[in-house]
């Protein structure tokens, strides 16, 4: 699979979004990694917005060729489609911080929403990292799966 520049941007934002989704889990396991994540936590909302934009962009272009992609590279095509859906969902979750910072969502609303979304954030983060790494390897090695 050959990636264009926006494909590589999508993969980078997908892996970063997955890491941000796993931030609380990483902080509880490793204090030093948690401190490093805290330094860059202000970028989480922007990564989320970028993830939504790049996922939607790639989904738009994939919609024209989805049948041929699945015929030629069935496993990679399925992983790619899953990564796009996970990218949009994770982008929404990651961009909630911007909505709170701009007073679009109140603190009370965030407190009500957060526990409900946390159960989905960790699995989506894991899926995002795994599919992102798989697609990066496909772009470098040109697997024919």
Phi, psi and omega in degrees: 000132181255131183255142172271180182297322181285338173293318178292324176296318177300313182295320177296316180290330177294315180291318177297318177298322176295320177294320177295325178293330180266008186303314181295323177293318180294320179299321181289333181270325186220112183295319181295317178294324177298320177294321178295319179295322179299325180297329183252011184292337179294343179275351187303315180296321180289324175297320178298316178295319177296324179293319177298313183296312182290325177294315179296319179299311180293324178295321177299313181287330178289329184302333179284331188237020186296322181294316180289326177297315180292332178287322184274313182233078188296315182291312179297323178297317178293317178298320180295315178297316178299318181295326178291317178294315178297322178299317179293314180296316180291326176298319177297315180296318182289331182275000177299330179297323178293320179297322178289319181294329180270010180060028173279323172248133180280167178298322179296318179296318178297321178294327178283324183281320189306309181297329181288328183270339183298327180294334180268337187292316183294311177298322177296322178296318179295315179297320180297316181294315182296312180292326177297315179295318178301314182289328174296315178297322177297323179289329182274312186271339183062053174299150179246047179267000000 
